[in-house]
Amino acid sequence: MSKTWLVTGSSRGFGRALCEAILDAGDNLVATARDPETLGGLADGRPGRLLAARLDVTSEIEAAAAVHLAIAEFGALDILVNNAGYGDIGSVEDTPLASFRRQIETNLFGTIIMTKAAIPHMRARRSGHIIQFSSVGGRLGAPGRAPYSAAKWGVEGFSEVLAQEMALIGVRVTIIEPGGFRTDFAGASTTIEESRPEYDDVVGAAARMQRAYDGHQPGDPRKGAAVILKIAGMDQPPLRLPLGQDAVTAIEKMDRDRLKELEHWRHLSASTDFVET
């Protein structure tokens, strides 16, 4: 039986690859973008049914309309994929507050807005799957990307709480944490701000790595899309799923380092408890 998906950020990169895989599987899809014309060609030669819709994920009105469109056209919304997002590079000091707000609005509040739009329908049906795109940058601080990491860490915390609530009404939640994939994320989607020389060892290095990395990332978006289709068919999908060996390696190292630090300072942490007499 075919499922109905709604995918944000469908025009390029991971979102585009996922939309193609969904339609190739014969499922129904509401593909969304701020400019629906960028979704041209998605349905070519694919058996699934496609609706293309305009969506700015920071708009509550447009979010509700996209969810309503999926239900009106296909009868239900089974899977919401919150994929839309971007991240610029710059130091904390040199990144304008307006840029912080824009990145957090899209990456975090866009995810919250879309999730809240879908929950009432999924609660009424007592089924559904909400798939949140986070990042390796949602598990460890990404140098030069403070607004992006702040937003993605927010997505992680929000989604962990969400999963506990949704479990009571039969709705599953999965957080996807990609490493480097050959998408536009490291290219035109990223603005690299010039930063002060004092931060070059971190921010400048991140900018240089980004420029050299574009087109050479190890991850294949089509293989990532296939994995997402696979977990969407599971009765008990993972809460978190890193994608790419680079993601697994980086997260594993960071988790080990955090445990070592926790153990090293355990005595100081525990010293703040009341001593009962």
RAZI-V864586 format. One record per pair of residues at least 12 apart in sequence whose ideal C-beta (glycine too) atoms are under 10 Angstrom apart, sorted by sequence separation. I is the first residue (numbers start at 0). GAP is how many residues later the second one is. If there is no record, write none. Layout:
BEGIN
i->I gap->GAP
i->I gap->GAP
END
This chain:
BEGIN
i->6 gap->12
i->9 gap->12
i->18 gap->12
i->30 gap->12
i->38 gap->12
i->39 gap->12
i->52 gap->12
i->53 gap->12
i->54 gap->12
i->87 gap->12
i->117 gap->12
i->136 gap->12
i->137 gap->12
i->140 gap->12
i->160 gap->12
i->162 gap->12
i->191 gap->12
i->194 gap->12
i->4 gap->13
i->17 gap->13
i->18 gap->13
i->28 gap->13
i->38 gap->13
i->52 gap->13
i->66 gap->13
i->134 gap->13
i->135 gap->13
i->136 gap->13
i->137 gap->13
i->138 gap->13
i->139 gap->13
i->159 gap->13
i->161 gap->13
i->193 gap->13
i->227 gap->13
i->4 gap->14
i->28 gap->14
i->37 gap->14
i->38 gap->14
i->54 gap->14
i->65 gap->14
i->87 gap->14
i->134 gap->14
i->136 gap->14
i->137 gap->14
i->138 gap->14
i->158 gap->14
i->191 gap->14
i->192 gap->14
i->226 gap->14
i->6 gap->15
i->15 gap->15
i->35 gap->15
i->36 gap->15
i->38 gap->15
i->50 gap->15
i->87 gap->15
i->114 gap->15
i->136 gap->15
i->137 gap->15
i->157 gap->15
i->158 gap->15
i->159 gap->15
i->191 gap->15
i->227 gap->15
i->14 gap->16
i->35 gap->16
i->52 gap->16
i->85 gap->16
i->86 gap->16
i->113 gap->16
i->134 gap->16
i->135 gap->16
i->136 gap->16
i->137 gap->16
i->158 gap->16
i->191 gap->16
i->226 gap->16
i->4 gap->17
i->14 gap->17
i->15 gap->17
i->28 gap->17
i->35 gap->17
i->36 gap->17
i->52 gap->17
i->85 gap->17
i->114 gap->17
i->133 gap->17
i->134 gap->17
i->137 gap->17
i->138 gap->17
i->157 gap->17
i->189 gap->17
i->3 gap->18
i->4 gap->18
i->14 gap->18
i->35 gap->18
i->50 gap->18
i->84 gap->18
i->113 gap->18
i->133 gap->18
i->134 gap->18
i->137 gap->18
i->191 gap->18
i->2 gap->19
i->9 gap->19
i->22 gap->19
i->26 gap->19
i->28 gap->19
i->29 gap->19
i->30 gap->19
i->31 gap->19
i->32 gap->19
i->34 gap->19
i->35 gap->19
i->50 gap->19
i->86 gap->19
i->110 gap->19
i->132 gap->19
i->133 gap->19
i->137 gap->19
i->155 gap->19
i->191 gap->19
i->223 gap->19
i->1 gap->20
i->4 gap->20
i->9 gap->20
i->10 gap->20
i->18 gap->20
i->21 gap->20
i->22 gap->20
i->25 gap->20
i->26 gap->20
i->27 gap->20
i->28 gap->20
i->29 gap->20
i->30 gap->20
i->31 gap->20
i->32 gap->20
i->33 gap->20
i->52 gap->20
i->85 gap->20
i->86 gap->20
i->111 gap->20
i->131 gap->20
i->133 gap->20
i->134 gap->20
i->154 gap->20
i->189 gap->20
i->222 gap->20
i->223 gap->20
i->9 gap->21
i->10 gap->21
i->11 gap->21
i->19 gap->21
i->22 gap->21
i->23 gap->21
i->24 gap->21
i->25 gap->21
i->26 gap->21
i->27 gap->21
i->28 gap->21
i->29 gap->21
i->30 gap->21
i->31 gap->21
i->32 gap->21
i->33 gap->21
i->50 gap->21
i->84 gap->21
i->85 gap->21
i->110 gap->21
i->133 gap->21
i->134 gap->21
i->137 gap->21
i->155 gap->21
i->189 gap->21
i->222 gap->21
i->2 gap->22
i->4 gap->22
i->5 gap->22
i->6 gap->22
i->7 gap->22
i->8 gap->22
i->9 gap->22
i->10 gap->22
i->15 gap->22
i->19 gap->22
i->22 gap->22
i->23 gap->22
i->24 gap->22
i->25 gap->22
i->26 gap->22
i->27 gap->22
i->28 gap->22
i->29 gap->22
i->30 gap->22
i->31 gap->22
i->32 gap->22
i->33 gap->22
i->50 gap->22
i->83 gap->22
i->84 gap->22
i->110 gap->22
i->132 gap->22
i->133 gap->22
i->154 gap->22
i->220 gap->22
i->1 gap->23
i->2 gap->23
i->3 gap->23
i->4 gap->23
i->5 gap->23
i->6 gap->23
i->7 gap->23
i->8 gap->23
i->9 gap->23
i->10 gap->23
i->15 gap->23
i->18 gap->23
i->19 gap->23
i->22 gap->23
i->23 gap->23
i->24 gap->23
i->25 gap->23
i->26 gap->23
i->27 gap->23
i->28 gap->23
i->29 gap->23
i->31 gap->23
i->32 gap->23
i->33 gap->23
i->50 gap->23
i->83 gap->23
i->84 gap->23
i->110 gap->23
i->131 gap->23
i->151 gap->23
i->185 gap->23
i->186 gap->23
i->219 gap->23
i->1 gap->24
i->2 gap->24
i->3 gap->24
i->4 gap->24
i->5 gap->24
i->6 gap->24
i->7 gap->24
i->8 gap->24
i->10 gap->24
i->14 gap->24
i->18 gap->24
i->19 gap->24
i->21 gap->24
i->22 gap->24
i->23 gap->24
i->30 gap->24
i->31 gap->24
i->33 gap->24
i->48 gap->24
i->131 gap->24
i->133 gap->24
i->185 gap->24
i->186 gap->24
i->189 gap->24
i->218 gap->24
i->219 gap->24
i->1 gap->25
i->2 gap->25
i->3 gap->25
i->4 gap->25
i->5 gap->25
i->6 gap->25
i->7 gap->25
i->8 gap->25
i->10 gap->25
i->15 gap->25
i->20 gap->25
i->22 gap->25
i->29 gap->25
i->31 gap->25
i->33 gap->25
i->48 gap->25
i->56 gap->25
i->81 gap->25
i->84 gap->25
i->133 gap->25
i->151 gap->25
i->184 gap->25
i->185 gap->25
i->218 gap->25
i->0 gap->26
i->1 gap->26
i->2 gap->26
i->3 gap->26
i->4 gap->26
i->5 gap->26
i->6 gap->26
i->7 gap->26
i->9 gap->26
i->10 gap->26
i->11 gap->26
i->15 gap->26
i->19 gap->26
i->21 gap->26
i->22 gap->26
i->56 gap->26
i->57 gap->26
i->83 gap->26
i->84 gap->26
i->106 gap->26
i->131 gap->26
i->185 gap->26
i->186 gap->26
i->187 gap->26
i->217 gap->26
i->218 gap->26
i->1 gap->27
i->10 gap->27
i->11 gap->27
i->18 gap->27
i->20 gap->27
i->22 gap->27
i->56 gap->27
i->82 gap->27
i->83 gap->27
i->106 gap->27
i->131 gap->27
i->185 gap->27
i->186 gap->27
i->216 gap->27
i->217 gap->27
i->218 gap->27
i->9 gap->28
i->10 gap->28
i->19 gap->28
i->21 gap->28
i->33 gap->28
i->55 gap->28
i->56 gap->28
i->81 gap->28
i->82 gap->28
i->106 gap->28
i->130 gap->28
i->184 gap->28
i->185 gap->28
i->186 gap->28
i->217 gap->28
i->218 gap->28
i->9 gap->29
i->10 gap->29
i->18 gap->29
i->54 gap->29
i->81 gap->29
i->129 gap->29
i->179 gap->29
i->184 gap->29
i->185 gap->29
i->216 gap->29
i->217 gap->29
i->31 gap->30
i->81 gap->30
i->83 gap->30
i->106 gap->30
i->131 gap->30
i->179 gap->30
i->183 gap->30
i->185 gap->30
i->10 gap->31
i->18 gap->31
i->31 gap->31
i->79 gap->31
i->81 gap->31
i->82 gap->31
i->106 gap->31
i->131 gap->31
i->181 gap->31
i->182 gap->31
i->185 gap->31
i->9 gap->32
i->81 gap->32
i->129 gap->32
i->181 gap->32
i->184 gap->32
i->18 gap->33
i->80 gap->33
i->81 gap->33
i->129 gap->33
i->179 gap->33
i->181 gap->33
i->31 gap->34
i->79 gap->34
i->179 gap->34
i->181 gap->34
i->182 gap->34
i->79 gap->35
i->181 gap->35
i->29 gap->36
i->81 gap->36
i->129 gap->36
i->138 gap->36
i->179 gap->36
i->180 gap->36
i->181 gap->36
i->182 gap->36
i->29 gap->37
i->31 gap->37
i->79 gap->37
i->128 gap->37
i->137 gap->37
i->179 gap->37
i->180 gap->37
i->181 gap->37
i->31 gap->38
i->79 gap->38
i->127 gap->38
i->137 gap->38
i->138 gap->38
i->178 gap->38
i->179 gap->38
i->180 gap->38
i->181 gap->38
i->182 gap->38
i->29 gap->39
i->78 gap->39
i->79 gap->39
i->107 gap->39
i->137 gap->39
i->177 gap->39
i->178 gap->39
i->179 gap->39
i->180 gap->39
i->181 gap->39
i->9 gap->40
i->29 gap->40
i->76 gap->40
i->106 gap->40
i->107 gap->40
i->110 gap->40
i->114 gap->40
i->134 gap->40
i->136 gap->40
i->137 gap->40
i->178 gap->40
i->180 gap->40
i->181 gap->40
i->10 gap->41
i->28 gap->41
i->29 gap->41
i->76 gap->41
i->79 gap->41
i->105 gap->41
i->106 gap->41
i->109 gap->41
i->110 gap->41
i->127 gap->41
i->129 gap->41
i->130 gap->41
i->131 gap->41
i->132 gap->41
i->133 gap->41
i->134 gap->41
i->135 gap->41
i->136 gap->41
i->177 gap->41
i->180 gap->41
i->182 gap->41
i->9 gap->42
i->27 gap->42
i->79 gap->42
i->102 gap->42
i->104 gap->42
i->105 gap->42
i->106 gap->42
i->107 gap->42
i->108 gap->42
i->111 gap->42
i->122 gap->42
i->125 gap->42
i->126 gap->42
i->127 gap->42
i->128 gap->42
i->129 gap->42
i->130 gap->42
i->131 gap->42
i->132 gap->42
i->133 gap->42
i->134 gap->42
i->135 gap->42
i->136 gap->42
i->147 gap->42
i->180 gap->42
i->181 gap->42
i->4 gap->43
i->9 gap->43
i->29 gap->43
i->77 gap->43
i->78 gap->43
i->102 gap->43
i->103 gap->43
i->106 gap->43
i->107 gap->43
i->110 gap->43
i->111 gap->43
i->114 gap->43
i->118 gap->43
i->122 gap->43
i->125 gap->43
i->126 gap->43
i->127 gap->43
i->128 gap->43
i->129 gap->43
i->130 gap->43
i->131 gap->43
i->132 gap->43
i->133 gap->43
i->134 gap->43
i->135 gap->43
i->177 gap->43
i->180 gap->43
i->3 gap->44
i->29 gap->44
i->57 gap->44
i->76 gap->44
i->77 gap->44
i->102 gap->44
i->103 gap->44
i->106 gap->44
i->107 gap->44
i->110 gap->44
i->114 gap->44
i->121 gap->44
i->124 gap->44
i->125 gap->44
i->126 gap->44
i->127 gap->44
i->128 gap->44
i->129 gap->44
i->130 gap->44
i->131 gap->44
i->132 gap->44
i->133 gap->44
i->134 gap->44
i->135 gap->44
i->1 gap->45
i->2 gap->45
i->3 gap->45
i->5 gap->45
i->9 gap->45
i->27 gap->45
i->28 gap->45
i->75 gap->45
i->76 gap->45
i->101 gap->45
i->102 gap->45
i->105 gap->45
i->106 gap->45
i->107 gap->45
i->108 gap->45
i->109 gap->45
i->122 gap->45
i->123 gap->45
i->124 gap->45
i->125 gap->45
i->126 gap->45
i->127 gap->45
i->128 gap->45
i->129 gap->45
i->130 gap->45
i->131 gap->45
i->132 gap->45
i->144 gap->45
i->178 gap->45
i->1 gap->46
i->8 gap->46
i->27 gap->46
i->75 gap->46
i->99 gap->46
i->100 gap->46
i->102 gap->46
i->103 gap->46
i->104 gap->46
i->107 gap->46
i->111 gap->46
i->115 gap->46
i->118 gap->46
i->122 gap->46
i->124 gap->46
i->177 gap->46
i->1 gap->47
i->3 gap->47
i->5 gap->47
i->7 gap->47
i->26 gap->47
i->27 gap->47
i->29 gap->47
i->57 gap->47
i->62 gap->47
i->66 gap->47
i->70 gap->47
i->77 gap->47
i->98 gap->47
i->99 gap->47
i->102 gap->47
i->103 gap->47
i->106 gap->47
i->107 gap->47
i->110 gap->47
i->111 gap->47
i->114 gap->47
i->118 gap->47
i->121 gap->47
i->122 gap->47
i->6 gap->48
i->7 gap->48
i->8 gap->48
i->27 gap->48
i->56 gap->48
i->57 gap->48
i->65 gap->48
i->69 gap->48
i->75 gap->48
i->76 gap->48
i->79 gap->48
i->80 gap->48
i->81 gap->48
i->82 gap->48
i->84 gap->48
i->86 gap->48
i->98 gap->48
i->99 gap->48
i->102 gap->48
i->103 gap->48
i->106 gap->48
i->110 gap->48
i->121 gap->48
i->122 gap->48
i->143 gap->48
i->175 gap->48
i->5 gap->49
i->7 gap->49
i->27 gap->49
i->31 gap->49
i->55 gap->49
i->56 gap->49
i->59 gap->49
i->62 gap->49
i->63 gap->49
i->66 gap->49
i->67 gap->49
i->75 gap->49
i->77 gap->49
i->78 gap->49
i->79 gap->49
i->80 gap->49
i->81 gap->49
i->82 gap->49
i->83 gap->49
i->84 gap->49
i->94 gap->49
i->102 gap->49
i->107 gap->49
i->108 gap->49
i->121 gap->49
i->143 gap->49
i->27 gap->50
i->28 gap->50
i->29 gap->50
i->33 gap->50
i->55 gap->50
i->56 gap->50
i->62 gap->50
i->63 gap->50
i->66 gap->50
i->70 gap->50
i->77 gap->50
i->78 gap->50
i->79 gap->50
i->80 gap->50
i->81 gap->50
i->82 gap->50
i->84 gap->50
i->86 gap->50
i->93 gap->50
i->94 gap->50
i->96 gap->50
i->99 gap->50
i->103 gap->50
i->107 gap->50
i->111 gap->50
i->118 gap->50
i->121 gap->50
i->134 gap->50
i->26 gap->51
i->31 gap->51
i->32 gap->51
i->57 gap->51
i->58 gap->51
i->61 gap->51
i->62 gap->51
i->65 gap->51
i->66 gap->51
i->69 gap->51
i->75 gap->51
i->76 gap->51
i->77 gap->51
i->78 gap->51
i->79 gap->51
i->80 gap->51
i->81 gap->51
i->94 gap->51
i->99 gap->51
i->110 gap->51
i->114 gap->51
i->143 gap->51
i->175 gap->51
i->26 gap->52
i->28 gap->52
i->31 gap->52
i->56 gap->52
i->57 gap->52
i->60 gap->52
i->61 gap->52
i->62 gap->52
i->63 gap->52
i->64 gap->52
i->65 gap->52
i->66 gap->52
i->75 gap->52
i->76 gap->52
i->78 gap->52
i->79 gap->52
i->80 gap->52
i->81 gap->52
i->90 gap->52
i->91 gap->52
i->94 gap->52
i->118 gap->52
i->175 gap->52
i->56 gap->53
i->59 gap->53
i->62 gap->53
i->63 gap->53
i->66 gap->53
i->67 gap->53
i->88 gap->53
i->90 gap->53
i->92 gap->53
i->117 gap->53
i->55 gap->54
i->56 gap->54
i->58 gap->54
i->59 gap->54
i->62 gap->54
i->63 gap->54
i->66 gap->54
i->70 gap->54
i->88 gap->54
i->89 gap->54
i->91 gap->54
i->173 gap->54
i->7 gap->55
i->54 gap->55
i->56 gap->55
i->57 gap->55
i->61 gap->55
i->62 gap->55
i->66 gap->55
i->86 gap->55
i->88 gap->55
i->89 gap->55
i->90 gap->55
i->91 gap->55
i->143 gap->55
i->175 gap->55
i->56 gap->56
i->57 gap->56
i->59 gap->56
i->60 gap->56
i->63 gap->56
i->87 gap->56
i->88 gap->56
i->89 gap->56
i->142 gap->56
i->5 gap->57
i->21 gap->57
i->55 gap->57
i->56 gap->57
i->59 gap->57
i->86 gap->57
i->87 gap->57
i->88 gap->57
i->89 gap->57
i->145 gap->57
i->173 gap->57
i->7 gap->58
i->86 gap->58
i->87 gap->58
i->88 gap->58
i->91 gap->58
i->114 gap->58
i->142 gap->58
i->143 gap->58
i->144 gap->58
i->173 gap->58
i->21 gap->59
i->54 gap->59
i->86 gap->59
i->87 gap->59
i->88 gap->59
i->142 gap->59
i->143 gap->59
i->171 gap->59
i->5 gap->60
i->56 gap->60
i->86 gap->60
i->87 gap->60
i->142 gap->60
i->143 gap->60
i->171 gap->60
i->173 gap->60
i->5 gap->61
i->85 gap->61
i->86 gap->61
i->142 gap->61
i->143 gap->61
i->144 gap->61
i->18 gap->62
i->85 gap->62
i->86 gap->62
i->142 gap->62
i->143 gap->62
i->171 gap->62
i->175 gap->62
i->180 gap->62
i->5 gap->63
i->17 gap->63
i->84 gap->63
i->142 gap->63
i->143 gap->63
i->171 gap->63
i->173 gap->63
i->174 gap->63
i->176 gap->63
i->177 gap->63
i->178 gap->63
i->179 gap->63
i->180 gap->63
i->5 gap->64
i->18 gap->64
i->86 gap->64
i->141 gap->64
i->142 gap->64
i->171 gap->64
i->172 gap->64
i->173 gap->64
i->174 gap->64
i->175 gap->64
i->176 gap->64
i->177 gap->64
i->178 gap->64
i->179 gap->64
i->4 gap->65
i->5 gap->65
i->17 gap->65
i->85 gap->65
i->86 gap->65
i->143 gap->65
i->144 gap->65
i->171 gap->65
i->173 gap->65
i->174 gap->65
i->175 gap->65
i->176 gap->65
i->177 gap->65
i->178 gap->65
i->180 gap->65
i->3 gap->66
i->14 gap->66
i->84 gap->66
i->142 gap->66
i->143 gap->66
i->171 gap->66
i->172 gap->66
i->173 gap->66
i->174 gap->66
i->175 gap->66
i->176 gap->66
i->177 gap->66
i->178 gap->66
i->179 gap->66
i->180 gap->66
i->3 gap->67
i->13 gap->67
i->15 gap->67
i->84 gap->67
i->171 gap->67
i->172 gap->67
i->173 gap->67
i->174 gap->67
i->175 gap->67
i->176 gap->67
i->178 gap->67
i->179 gap->67
i->5 gap->68
i->14 gap->68
i->177 gap->68
i->178 gap->68
i->3 gap->69
i->4 gap->69
i->13 gap->69
i->14 gap->69
i->177 gap->69
i->178 gap->69
i->3 gap->70
i->12 gap->70
i->14 gap->70
i->84 gap->70
i->176 gap->70
i->178 gap->70
i->179 gap->70
i->2 gap->71
i->3 gap->71
i->5 gap->71
i->9 gap->71
i->13 gap->71
i->175 gap->71
i->176 gap->71
i->178 gap->71
i->1 gap->72
i->3 gap->72
i->4 gap->72
i->5 gap->72
i->6 gap->72
i->7 gap->72
i->8 gap->72
i->12 gap->72
i->178 gap->72
i->2 gap->73
i->3 gap->73
i->4 gap->73
i->5 gap->73
i->6 gap->73
i->7 gap->73
i->8 gap->73
i->9 gap->73
i->10 gap->73
i->12 gap->73
i->81 gap->73
i->176 gap->73
i->2 gap->74
i->3 gap->74
i->4 gap->74
i->5 gap->74
i->6 gap->74
i->7 gap->74
i->8 gap->74
i->9 gap->74
i->176 gap->74
i->2 gap->75
i->3 gap->75
i->4 gap->75
i->5 gap->75
i->6 gap->75
i->7 gap->75
i->8 gap->75
i->163 gap->75
i->1 gap->76
i->2 gap->76
i->3 gap->76
i->4 gap->76
i->5 gap->76
i->6 gap->76
i->7 gap->76
i->8 gap->76
i->162 gap->76
i->0 gap->77
i->6 gap->77
i->7 gap->77
i->8 gap->77
i->81 gap->77
i->162 gap->77
i->159 gap->79
i->158 gap->80
i->159 gap->80
i->158 gap->81
i->31 gap->82
i->155 gap->84
i->79 gap->91
i->98 gap->92
i->78 gap->93
i->80 gap->93
i->81 gap->93
i->82 gap->93
i->81 gap->94
i->98 gap->94
i->78 gap->95
i->80 gap->95
i->132 gap->95
i->8 gap->97
i->88 gap->97
i->95 gap->97
i->130 gap->97
i->7 gap->98
i->85 gap->98
i->86 gap->98
i->94 gap->98
i->85 gap->99
i->86 gap->99
i->93 gap->99
i->84 gap->100
i->93 gap->100
i->94 gap->100
i->130 gap->100
i->8 gap->101
i->87 gap->101
i->88 gap->101
i->89 gap->101
i->93 gap->101
i->130 gap->101
i->138 gap->101
i->7 gap->102
i->86 gap->102
i->87 gap->102
i->88 gap->102
i->89 gap->102
i->90 gap->102
i->92 gap->102
i->93 gap->102
i->128 gap->102
i->137 gap->102
i->7 gap->103
i->85 gap->103
i->86 gap->103
i->87 gap->103
i->88 gap->103
i->89 gap->103
i->90 gap->103
i->91 gap->103
i->92 gap->103
i->128 gap->103
i->138 gap->103
i->84 gap->104
i->85 gap->104
i->86 gap->104
i->87 gap->104
i->88 gap->104
i->89 gap->104
i->90 gap->104
i->128 gap->104
i->85 gap->105
i->87 gap->105
i->89 gap->105
i->90 gap->105
i->92 gap->105
i->93 gap->105
i->128 gap->105
i->7 gap->106
i->88 gap->106
i->92 gap->106
i->130 gap->106
i->133 gap->106
i->135 gap->106
i->90 gap->107
i->91 gap->107
i->133 gap->107
i->134 gap->107
i->135 gap->107
i->5 gap->108
i->90 gap->108
i->94 gap->108
i->128 gap->108
i->131 gap->108
i->133 gap->108
i->134 gap->108
i->135 gap->108
i->138 gap->108
i->141 gap->108
i->89 gap->109
i->90 gap->109
i->93 gap->109
i->92 gap->110
i->130 gap->110
i->132 gap->110
i->135 gap->110
i->139 gap->110
i->5 gap->111
i->90 gap->111
i->91 gap->111
i->135 gap->111
i->138 gap->111
i->139 gap->111
i->5 gap->112
i->90 gap->112
i->134 gap->112
i->135 gap->112
i->138 gap->112
i->17 gap->113
i->89 gap->113
i->90 gap->113
i->135 gap->113
i->136 gap->113
i->137 gap->113
i->139 gap->113
i->140 gap->113
i->88 gap->114
i->135 gap->114
i->139 gap->114
i->17 gap->115
i->88 gap->115
i->90 gap->115
i->135 gap->115
i->138 gap->115
i->139 gap->115
i->89 gap->116
i->138 gap->116
i->88 gap->117
i->89 gap->117
i->139 gap->117
i->14 gap->118
i->88 gap->118
i->135 gap->118
i->139 gap->118
i->13 gap->119
i->88 gap->120
i->88 gap->121
i->88 gap->122
i->86 gap->123
i->4 gap->124
i->6 gap->124
i->8 gap->124
i->7 gap->125
i->2 gap->126
i->4 gap->126
i->6 gap->126
i->82 gap->145
i->80 gap->147
i->78 gap->149
i->78 gap->150
i->80 gap->151
i->78 gap->153
i->77 gap->154
i->17 gap->158
i->13 gap->162
i->13 gap->164
i->16 gap->164
i->16 gap->165
i->16 gap->166
i->13 gap->167
i->15 gap->167
i->12 gap->168
i->13 gap->168
i->14 gap->168
i->15 gap->168
i->12 gap->169
i->13 gap->169
i->12 gap->170
i->13 gap->170
i->11 gap->171
i->12 gap->171
i->13 gap->171
i->11 gap->172
i->12 gap->172
i->10 gap->173
i->11 gap->173
i->12 gap->173
i->12 gap->174
i->11 gap->175
i->11 gap->176
i->12 gap->176
i->11 gap->177
i->8 gap->180
i->23 gap->198
i->20 gap->200
i->24 gap->200
i->19 gap->201
i->20 gap->201
i->23 gap->201
i->24 gap->201
i->19 gap->202
i->20 gap->202
i->23 gap->202
i->26 gap->202
i->16 gap->203
i->17 gap->203
i->20 gap->203
i->21 gap->203
i->16 gap->204
i->17 gap->204
i->20 gap->204
i->24 gap->204
i->13 gap->205
i->15 gap->205
i->16 gap->205
i->19 gap->205
i->20 gap->205
i->23 gap->205
i->26 gap->205
i->14 gap->206
i->16 gap->206
i->17 gap->206
i->18 gap->206
i->20 gap->206
i->21 gap->206
i->13 gap->207
i->16 gap->207
i->17 gap->207
i->20 gap->207
i->21 gap->207
i->24 gap->207
i->12 gap->208
i->13 gap->208
i->16 gap->208
i->17 gap->208
i->20 gap->208
i->24 gap->208
i->11 gap->209
i->15 gap->209
i->16 gap->209
i->13 gap->210
i->14 gap->210
i->17 gap->210
i->21 gap->210
i->13 gap->211
i->16 gap->211
i->17 gap->211
i->13 gap->214
i->6 gap->221
i->4 gap->223
i->4 gap->224
i->2 gap->226
i->4 gap->227
i->2 gap->229
i->13 gap->229
i->2 gap->230
END
